[in-house]
Amino acid sequence: MEELAITVLGRDRPGIVADVAGVLAGLGANLTDSTMTRLRGHFAMTLVCTGPDAADVEAALNPVAVRGRLLATVRAVGPEESTEPTGEPYVLSVHGADRLGIVAEVTRVVADAGGNITDLTTRLAGPLYVLVAEVELPPGTAESTERRLTEVATGLGVDVVLRRAESDVL
């Protein structure tokens, strides 16, 4: 069994998840991690599973992709190197008027602190832009990271909150 990373992209419609999951189950592939969402009328799925050869999975997904006008890619990946957190868990939220550079500048602060973004979602709701991210920060860096985030947020004209995440929330 290989560990595979699969992406599926296309116009949203009912049944995409069921179609893809059905093909994978039929091949004996076990879904281990996945994220699926709708982005302005488009569907996006990324998943990791263990299953047969990547070429076999890609061939089996091809009819679903063609019929549904989807782009499906399959790639063999190595096993995860470490499942242990690399830092302390925090939730970062940003909201304010939409403008160019919010994601780039906020995520740069996290990266410069040695932090790792483990999940990130953004939404544009009318003129309001919202970013929510789960991040792991190196021990002892939260205060300085929060100060830097506040400086960047002020320059962007948005509000930012960095709070310690409880393990049962994640």
PyMOL commands that set and color helices and strands:
alter all, ss='L'
color gray80, all
select helices_A, chain A and resi 16-26+54-68+102-112+142-156
alter helices_A, ss='H'
color red, helices_A
select strands_A, chain A and resi 2-11+30-39+42-51+70-77+88-97+116-125+128-137+158-164
alter strands_A, ss='S'
color yellow, strands_A
deselect
rebuild
show_as cartoon
